């Protein structure tokens, strides 16, 4: 080893230590020194990538990990990092290729196996994700993090017994793992409020992330036992903890929704545009926790339709094709440039980047609820696509989100007033789209669907231009993966237990109801 190589090794040691201690800027300085001393050292470029990830500089991270794969083509960790990065950048085809390289390189480290599992899950391949999580657990049997990921994949695949076994193992060796407690509560029906009491007692002494998991878990336990007052206290505690962790700018959202209404107006709607005449996409839109997964399962029980999951691809295609690319400017300032996007180019780009997520059937469902924001662009880019919009009672819709702990979305849902005002903005925007594009999408009611399934399912399938198949009524028996917050519920027969659920908490939800009324929502 040369003197320069020894020097680089020392800089790298200090760099990795600095990164582990949360000193990203110091780590970046050590990276520069290491690369200066040994520019062909793949570990130096790998550390650059990790530091860039820590600083959320995705493009620099991608370049760094790309450099590693050029210097060391069988560097499994770099390929695995690239795969996840490509998914975050909305490039699933490149992610698939990077995963192939990672697997071919030979995976002997648990973190790499876990990362391949995470990216496989992002690609919608839950069976492959589970296989890699199992490998990660085999390589690091004492890791709670990898075991929780494995349990989650079991839940997505409908294997609640498998998830329960994994979680019992985790909690058996360390019952302080808050996320494991939360997952366990979601799949195991409580028979008494005792466990909920224990979880709430612990939540009081934990950090905000752990307190959120524990309090939401307790809320589910109390609801199972119909201890309604305790349940609401738990949900409120969890929401308060989660709200302290997220950055939600309500004023910016208000400006964004107003910009959408202003940009996509009568003049824009009346201008002819030539999109891509491909009838394969089916968009299911609305608010979370309103039955979008239920409707997707009904549709994808049909033999001619596959589920592509909740895709970010349309939003990312819009950003790529906008003249200014969006950058880091507020969304409200980006909307004007969306008006000028070429419809045919947008349709073609969306179909290209969503292709790896589709199955072999002729049609596919993109079930990202928030695509309602892009409805005019969807209609222009893909005029033969079908759009299904879920509606639900405003209070039930808002409360269903308020009592749900989401992974990394819907930041408006952790405060009663913010949740209600967001819902009002969404309803106002949908009313605007309905005026501009009459008959171009189907409104379908959650309450009517669960109350009288067959006529509503038949109306849905007819709107999609499909022949009726009886298996569309047996969606709860479907074995495919469900990677959403509804993973447990959609495997049940349709029921009306959630209709009017908010009335159990009518007094506590007075601020939410008042905010809706003040915003003009009945």
KOLNU-674065 format. One record per residue (C-alpha): residue in one letter; y, z, x. Coordinates in steps of 0.05 Angstrom, whole numbers, padded with zeros to 5 digits, always signed. Layout:
AYZX
...
END
This chain:
X+00000+00000+00000
X+00067-00021+00028
X+00128+00025+00031
X+00160-00014-00026
X+00098-00006-00069
X+00096+00069-00055
X+00170+00073-00074
X+00158+00035-00138
X+00099+00080-00156
X+00144+00141-00149
X+00199+00110-00191
X+00147+00094-00244
X+00120+00165-00244
X+00190+00192-00256
X+00204+00138-00307
X+00143+00154-00349
X+00159+00228-00345
X+00231+00216-00367
X+00207+00174-00427
X+00159+00229-00448
X+00216+00279-00445
X+00260+00235-00490
X+00307+00214-00433
X+00307+00140-00448
X+00369+00123-00407
X+00341+00158-00345
X+00275+00122-00356
X+00312+00055-00358
X+00345+00071-00292
X+00278+00087-00260
X+00250+00021-00288
X+00305-00019-00254
X+00291+00015-00188
X+00216+00004-00194
X+00224-00070-00210
X+00274-00078-00153
X+00222-00048-00105
X+00162-00085-00134
X+00181-00142-00182
X+00109-00164-00190
X+00084-00095-00212
X+00060-00103-00285
X+00065-00028-00297
X+00140-00031-00283
X+00150-00085-00336
X+00105-00046-00384
X+00150+00015-00377
X+00211-00030-00390
X+00177-00050-00455
X+00163+00022-00475
X+00234+00043-00460
X+00262-00016-00500
X+00217+00003-00558
X+00243+00074-00555
X+00314+00047-00559
X+00294-00001-00615
X+00310-00062-00573
X+00253-00105-00598
X+00271-00170-00563
X+00276-00137-00495
X+00210-00102-00508
X+00177-00168-00526
X+00202-00201-00462
X+00178-00143-00420
X+00108-00141-00450
X+00106-00217-00444
X+00120-00209-00370
X+00063-00160-00364
X+00014-00210-00394
X+00036-00263-00345
X+00026-00216-00286
X-00037-00185-00313
X-00068-00231-00367
X-00122-00180-00385
X-00073-00122-00397
X-00099-00100-00465
X-00044-00049-00477
X+00011-00101-00467
X-00023-00151-00514
X-00031-00096-00566
X+00043-00077-00560
X+00062-00150-00567
X+00020-00157-00630
X+00055-00099-00665
X+00123-00125-00641
X+00109-00194-00670
X+00093-00162-00736
X+00158-00123-00736
X+00194-00188-00720
X+00160-00224-00778
X+00115-00268-00736
X+00044-00254-00761
X+00012-00316-00730
X+00035-00295-00661
X+00011-00224-00676
X-00058-00250-00693
X-00062-00287-00626
X-00038-00227-00587
X-00091-00184-00621
X-00144-00234-00601
X-00121-00228-00529
X-00121-00152-00532
X-00192-00150-00559
X-00216-00202-00508
X-00186-00161-00451
X-00232-00103-00467
X-00206-00039-00498
X-00225+00026-00464
X-00165+00069-00482
X-00157+00106-00548
X-00082+00091-00555
X-00095+00017-00549
X-00151+00019-00600
X-00107+00057-00648
X-00050+00007-00638
X-00097-00051-00654
X-00116-00013-00717
X-00043-00003-00737
X-00027-00077-00727
X-00091-00100-00764
X-00068-00057-00822
X+00001-00089-00820
X-00034-00156-00823
X-00071-00133-00886
X-00140-00130-00854
X-00158-00058-00872
X-00232-00066-00853
X-00213-00087-00783
X-00162-00031-00780
X-00215+00019-00799
X-00262-00007-00745
X-00209+00003-00691
X-00189+00071-00716
X-00262+00091-00712
X-00263+00067-00640
X-00200+00106-00624
X-00231+00169-00654
X-00295+00157-00614
X-00254+00151-00549
X-00210+00211-00567
X-00251+00254-00615
X-00200+00311-00614
X-00140+00268-00633
X-00112+00288-00701
X-00065+00228-00702
X-00121+00177-00696
X-00163+00215-00747
X-00106+00215-00798
X-00099+00139-00788
X-00174+00132-00800
X-00170+00173-00864
X-00112+00131-00889
X-00150+00067-00878
X-00210+00096-00915
X-00163+00111-00974
X-00135+00040-00973
X-00206+00014-00977
X-00223+00059-01035
X-00270+00103-00994
X-00241+00170-01015
X-00306+00206-00996
X-00300+00179-00925
X-00227+00198-00923
X-00243+00268-00947
X-00296+00278-00893
X-00248+00257-00839
X-00192+00302-00866
X-00238+00361-00873
X-00257+00353-00799
X-00184+00350-00779
X-00163+00409-00822
X-00225+00448-00800
X-00201+00448-00728
X-00127+00453-00743
X-00102+00465-00814
X-00029+00460-00791
X-00031+00384-00792
X+00018+00372-00848
X+00003+00298-00859
X-00071+00313-00865
X-00056+00366-00918
X-00014+00315-00956
X-00068+00262-00954
X-00122+00312-00975
X-00081+00333-01036
X-00072+00260-01057
X-00147+00248-01062
X-00174+00316-01084
X-00157+00341-01153
X-00136+00414-01151
X-00172+00464-01194
X-00123+00522-01184
X-00052+00530-01158
X-00074+00573-01099
X-00074+00517-01049
X-00006+00494-01072
X+00021+00565-01063
X-00007+00565-00992
X+00025+00498-00976
X+00093+00519-01003
X+00091+00583-00963
X+00079+00543-00900
X+00132+00491-00916
X+00186+00544-00912
X+00174+00556-00837
X+00164+00484-00815
X+00208+00429-00788
X+00235+00379-00839
X+00181+00325-00827
X+00124+00375-00836
X+00159+00411-00894
X+00164+00345-00931
X+00090+00331-00925
X+00071+00402-00945
X+00119+00407-01004
X+00099+00339-01033
X+00026+00359-01024
X+00040+00424-01061
X+00074+00386-01117
X+00012+00344-01128
X-00031+00407-01129
X+00013+00440-01180
X+00015+00379-01225
X-00061+00376-01225
X-00060+00447-01252
X-00002+00433-01301
X+00041+00485-01266
X+00102+00443-01281
X+00157+00490-01257
X+00123+00502-01191
X+00110+00427-01184
X+00183+00410-01192
X+00205+00463-01143
X+00156+00433-01093
X+00180+00361-01104
X+00252+00383-01099
X+00238+00420-01034
X+00201+00359-01005
X+00257+00311-01026
X+00310+00355-00995
X+00271+00358-00930
X+00260+00283-00928
X+00333+00267-00947
X+00355+00306-00885
X+00315+00257-00843
X+00338+00190-00870
X+00402+00151-00863
X+00422+00124-00931
X+00491+00095-00942
X+00502+00090-01017
X+00571+00059-01010
X+00542+00003-00966
X+00488-00009-01017
X+00540-00014-01073
X+00578-00067-01033
X+00513-00105-01019
X+00493-00109-01092
X+00564-00130-01111
X+00561-00184-01058
X+00496-00211-01086
X+00526-00217-01156
X+00588-00251-01128
X+00553-00300-01082
X+00499-00321-01130
X+00541-00338-01190
X+00542-00391-01246
X+00569-00444-01199
X+00513-00432-01148
X+00460-00430-01202
X+00484-00496-01232
X+00480-00534-01166
X+00415-00575-01159
X+00372-00558-01099
X+00307-00589-01074
X+00258-00536-01053
X+00183-00540-01036
X+00141-00558-01097
X+00084-00511-01079
X+00056-00470-01138
X+00015-00423-01096
X+00062-00362-01090
X+00065-00309-01144
X+00119-00256-01133
X+00112-00188-01167
X+00180-00153-01165
X+00215-00091-01192
X+00221-00019-01170
X+00167+00020-01134
X+00121+00064-01176
X+00132+00021-01238
X+00064-00012-01242
X+00072-00069-01192
X+00005-00053-01160
X-00028-00050-01229
X-00002-00119-01245
X-00022-00146-01177
X-00093-00120-01187
X-00098-00153-01256
X-00074-00219-01226
X-00117-00217-01164
X-00179-00200-01204
X-00175-00274-01222
X-00220-00317-01178
X-00163-00365-01161
X-00115-00313-01133
X-00114-00271-01070
X-00069-00212-01052
X-00024-00220-00992
X+00002-00149-00998
X+00075-00128-00993
X+00104-00182-00948
X+00170-00178-00911
X+00166-00252-00898
X+00216-00278-00949
X+00270-00230-00926
X+00257-00247-00853
X+00257-00322-00868
X+00326-00314-00901
X+00352-00278-00839
X+00324-00331-00792
X+00354-00390-00831
X+00422-00359-00845
X+00475-00393-00803
X+00496-00329-00768
X+00428-00297-00766
X+00455-00233-00795
X+00457-00193-00731
X+00472-00120-00740
X+00528-00131-00790
X+00525-00096-00858
X+00483-00133-00909
X+00542-00143-00955
X+00575-00185-00900
X+00513-00228-00891
X+00503-00249-00963
X+00556-00305-00963
X+00518-00344-00910
X+00454-00340-00952
X+00487-00386-01003
X+00485-00443-00953
X+00412-00437-00933
X+00374-00503-00942
X+00325-00490-00999
X+00270-00535-00973
X+00273-00506-00903
X+00270-00436-00932
X+00209-00452-00976
X+00173-00485-00918
X+00189-00427-00870
X+00164-00375-00920
X+00099-00412-00932
X+00089-00421-00857
X+00100-00348-00837
X+00061-00320-00897
X+00000-00364-00884
X-00037-00314-00840
X-00033-00262-00895
X-00063-00306-00949
X-00136-00313-00967
X-00175-00375-00985
X-00157-00379-01059
X-00108-00429-01085
X-00055-00378-01105
X-00031-00313-01074
X+00010-00252-01095
X+00068-00226-01054
X+00078-00156-01082
X+00140-00132-01046
X+00180-00100-01103
X+00247-00109-01068
X+00242-00185-01069
X+00282-00181-01133
X+00343-00181-01089
X+00326-00252-01067
X+00307-00280-01135
X+00357-00338-01135
X+00334-00360-01066
X+00261-00355-01086
X+00274-00399-01147
X+00312-00450-01104
X+00263-00451-01046
X+00199-00449-01086
X+00215-00476-01156
X+00142-00477-01177
X+00128-00405-01156
X+00118-00354-01211
X+00157-00289-01213
X+00134-00228-01252
X+00184-00171-01261
X+00158-00101-01280
X+00201-00058-01326
X+00192+00016-01339
X+00229+00071-01375
X+00288+00089-01329
X+00274+00163-01326
X+00199+00153-01313
X+00215+00101-01260
X+00266+00145-01224
X+00224+00208-01227
X+00161+00171-01203
X+00199+00151-01140
X+00232+00219-01132
X+00165+00254-01130
X+00134+00205-01081
X+00138+00213-01006
X+00146+00142-00978
X+00130+00123-00907
X+00194+00087-00885
X+00229+00058-00946
X+00268+00074-01009
X+00315+00123-00976
X+00354+00128-01041
X+00296+00163-01076
X+00305+00234-01047
X+00366+00255-01086
X+00369+00254-01162
X+00439+00224-01166
X+00427+00172-01112
X+00361+00152-01144
X+00393+00143-01212
X+00453+00104-01187
X+00408+00058-01146
X+00366+00045-01208
X+00429+00028-01247
X+00450-00022-01193
X+00380-00054-01195
X+00382-00060-01271
X+00452-00091-01269
X+00429-00142-01217
X+00367-00160-01257
X+00410-00170-01319
X+00454-00216-01278
X+00394-00257-01255
X+00368-00260-01327
X+00434-00290-01350
X+00435-00341-01294
X+00361-00361-01297
X+00337-00353-01368
X+00262-00362-01376
X+00250-00369-01301
X+00213-00303-01293
X+00170-00259-01337
X+00191-00188-01356
X+00130-00146-01369
X+00131-00073-01392
X+00090-00020-01357
X+00086+00021-01421
X+00063-00037-01463
X+00012-00059-01411
X-00023+00008-01403
X-00018+00021-01479
X-00050-00045-01499
X-00079-00079-01438
X-00113-00143-01462
X-00056-00179-01499
X-00008-00163-01442
X-00058-00184-01389
X-00070-00249-01427
X+00005-00263-01432
X+00011-00250-01358
X-00046-00297-01338
X-00020-00351-01386
X+00050-00346-01355
X+00018-00359-01287
X-00015-00422-01312
X-00085-00396-01301
X-00146-00399-01346
X-00166-00332-01374
X-00222-00294-01340
X-00250-00230-01370
X-00253-00195-01302
X-00177-00189-01304
X-00189-00130-01351
X-00235-00096-01301
X-00185-00093-01244
X-00201-00019-01231
X-00271-00040-01209
X-00242-00088-01157
X-00263-00068-01086
X-00206-00098-01045
X-00159-00057-01003
X-00095-00027-01032
X-00046-00007-00978
X+00008+00023-01022
X+00026+00091-01051
X-00017+00072-01112
X-00081+00066-01071
X-00116+00122-01111
X-00088+00110-01180
X-00104+00035-01186
X-00178+00049-01180
X-00175+00087-01246
X-00182+00057-01315
X-00115+00042-01347
X-00084+00103-01380
X-00019+00128-01410
X-00016+00196-01375
X+00045+00175-01336
X+00084+00151-01396
X+00139+00201-01411
X+00117+00245-01353
X+00190+00260-01336
X+00196+00301-01400
X+00154+00356-01368
X+00215+00366-01324
X+00271+00350-01373
X+00314+00410-01356
X+00307+00402-01280
X+00321+00327-01284
X+00386+00335-01322
X+00427+00311-01261
X+00385+00247-01257
X+00392+00234-01332
X+00467+00248-01330
X+00477+00200-01271
X+00439+00145-01308
X+00480+00155-01371
X+00545+00154-01331
X+00523+00088-01301
X+00510+00059-01369
X+00434+00064-01370
X+00407+00091-01435
END
